[in-house]
């Protein structure tokens, strides 16, 4: 039997893999640290969004102490990762990486877009467990709500934008897309 030495993976005489050392495992997953960092960033976005719950709704509002509208909330929450987003929901729906509109594939921190036709008129932040935080015009404040079929917004759900991913490629693409909108 050969042993795993110097972080290498070896096979036993019978052709079965020997135990893999920690350094060999980490060498095979070069983006594991980045993935953990991405999770930390997503958690920070969710925390900042949830801290805004109860803030009064104000059309055009961008300040949590005074009032927030939906896009102001998203901009405020994303500022925790130094992401500067465009001002309106329509503009925010064009930046980041587009991901499938599937609740099972959502990650905390994803931005959900809503509207009618081709117009995006509302955004919210997915916080996990089938819930989102958004500035509700009907409740006149920032709330956390379920994104189930019983929620009237679901009929208007248009898409999902991701700004934090576990790969450097997705993060780079998000930043390039944002830069394109600022020209």
BAVEX-116896 format. One line per 3 residues: number of its first residue (from 1); for each residue x, y, z of C-alpha. Coordinates in nm, 2 decimals. Each point is the difference from the previous one (the first is absolute). Layout:
N
NUM> X,Y,Z; ...
! end
This chain:
183
1> 0.00,0.00,0.00; 0.13,0.34,-0.09; -0.07,0.29,0.23
4> -0.10,0.36,-0.07; 0.32,0.21,0.03; 0.07,0.36,-0.05
7> -0.36,0.07,-0.08; -0.01,-0.25,-0.28; -0.28,-0.25,-0.07
10> 0.12,-0.35,-0.04; -0.17,-0.33,-0.07; 0.03,-0.31,0.20
13> 0.14,-0.32,-0.16; -0.36,-0.11,-0.06; -0.06,0.32,-0.20
16> -0.22,0.16,0.26; 0.07,0.37,0.10; 0.19,0.04,0.32
19> -0.10,0.26,0.25; 0.05,0.35,-0.12; 0.18,0.25,0.21
22> -0.16,0.34,0.08; 0.24,0.19,-0.22; -0.07,-0.23,-0.29
25> -0.37,0.05,0.04; 0.04,0.38,0.02; 0.22,-0.01,-0.31
28> -0.28,-0.17,-0.20; -0.25,0.27,0.11; 0.19,0.32,-0.07
31> -0.32,0.22,0.02; -0.12,-0.14,0.34; 0.13,0.30,0.19
34> -0.16,0.23,-0.25; -0.33,-0.19,0.02; 0.01,0.04,0.38
37> 0.08,0.37,-0.05; -0.30,0.03,-0.24; -0.23,-0.16,0.26
40> 0.12,0.26,0.26; -0.07,0.28,-0.25; -0.35,-0.14,-0.06
43> -0.06,-0.02,0.37; 0.11,0.36,0.04; -0.25,0.12,-0.27
46> -0.28,-0.20,0.17; 0.08,0.15,0.34; 0.00,0.35,-0.13
49> -0.33,-0.05,-0.18; -0.16,-0.15,0.32; 0.13,0.29,0.21
52> -0.22,0.22,-0.22; -0.32,-0.18,0.08; -0.25,0.25,0.14
55> 0.15,0.30,-0.18; -0.28,0.20,-0.15; -0.06,-0.01,-0.38
58> 0.08,0.32,-0.18; -0.01,0.03,-0.38; 0.35,0.08,-0.11
61> 0.13,-0.06,0.35; 0.37,-0.10,0.03; 0.06,0.06,0.37
64> -0.10,-0.25,0.27; -0.05,0.26,0.26; -0.24,0.20,-0.21
67> -0.16,-0.26,-0.24; 0.08,-0.25,-0.27; -0.17,-0.11,-0.32
70> 0.07,-0.34,-0.15; 0.31,0.10,-0.20; 0.13,0.21,0.28
73> -0.02,-0.30,0.23; 0.19,-0.21,-0.25; 0.27,0.27,-0.05
76> 0.03,0.04,0.38; 0.03,-0.37,0.07; 0.26,-0.05,-0.28
79> 0.21,0.29,0.13; 0.12,-0.24,0.27; 0.22,-0.17,-0.27
82> 0.09,0.34,-0.16; -0.23,-0.08,-0.29; -0.14,0.32,-0.15
85> -0.32,-0.07,-0.19; -0.20,0.22,-0.24; -0.29,0.19,0.16
88> -0.31,-0.16,-0.15; -0.14,-0.35,0.01; 0.00,0.00,-0.38
91> 0.37,0.08,-0.01; 0.08,-0.24,0.28; -0.17,-0.28,-0.20
94> 0.27,0.04,-0.27; 0.31,-0.05,0.21; 0.15,-0.30,0.17
97> -0.02,-0.35,-0.13; -0.33,-0.13,-0.11; -0.09,-0.33,0.17
100> -0.30,-0.24,-0.05; -0.33,0.11,0.14; -0.02,-0.30,0.23
103> -0.05,0.02,0.38; 0.21,-0.31,0.04; 0.30,0.17,-0.16
106> -0.02,0.33,0.18; 0.29,0.11,0.23; -0.04,0.24,0.29
109> 0.08,0.35,-0.13; -0.14,-0.06,-0.35; -0.21,0.29,-0.13
112> -0.35,-0.10,-0.11; -0.16,0.22,-0.27; -0.37,0.05,-0.06
115> -0.22,0.18,-0.25; -0.25,-0.02,-0.28; 0.09,-0.04,-0.37
118> 0.36,0.10,-0.06; 0.00,0.26,0.28; 0.16,-0.07,0.33
121> -0.16,0.20,0.28; 0.10,-0.18,0.32; 0.30,-0.18,0.15
124> 0.06,-0.19,0.32; 0.28,-0.19,0.16; -0.02,-0.38,0.05
127> 0.09,-0.09,0.36; -0.04,-0.38,-0.02; -0.26,-0.25,0.11
130> -0.24,0.13,-0.28; -0.01,0.35,0.14; 0.10,0.35,-0.12
133> 0.04,0.34,0.15; -0.15,0.29,-0.20; -0.15,0.35,0.04
136> -0.37,-0.06,-0.02; -0.22,0.27,-0.14; -0.31,-0.15,0.15
139> 0.14,-0.05,0.35; 0.18,0.33,-0.03; 0.32,-0.14,0.16
142> 0.28,-0.25,-0.06; -0.12,-0.35,0.07; 0.11,-0.36,-0.03
145> -0.24,-0.22,-0.19; -0.03,-0.34,-0.14; 0.03,-0.05,-0.38
148> -0.27,-0.27,-0.03; -0.27,-0.04,-0.26; -0.24,0.18,0.24
151> 0.21,0.32,-0.01; -0.15,0.23,-0.27; 0.35,0.11,-0.10
154> 0.08,-0.34,-0.13; -0.22,0.05,-0.30; 0.22,0.30,-0.09
157> 0.34,-0.18,0.08; 0.22,0.07,-0.30; 0.35,-0.12,0.09
160> 0.29,-0.02,0.23; 0.33,0.18,0.00; 0.31,-0.12,0.19
163> 0.28,0.23,0.12; 0.19,-0.24,0.22; 0.10,-0.35,-0.13
166> 0.25,-0.26,0.10; 0.21,0.04,-0.31; 0.22,0.29,-0.10
169> -0.15,-0.01,-0.35; -0.35,0.08,0.12; 0.13,0.28,0.22
172> 0.20,0.15,-0.29; -0.29,-0.02,-0.23; -0.22,0.17,0.26
175> 0.24,0.29,0.03; 0.04,0.03,-0.38; -0.37,0.01,-0.05
178> -0.03,0.27,0.27; 0.27,0.20,-0.17; -0.18,-0.02,-0.33
181> -0.31,0.16,0.15; 0.19,0.30,0.13; 0.13,0.11,-0.34
! end
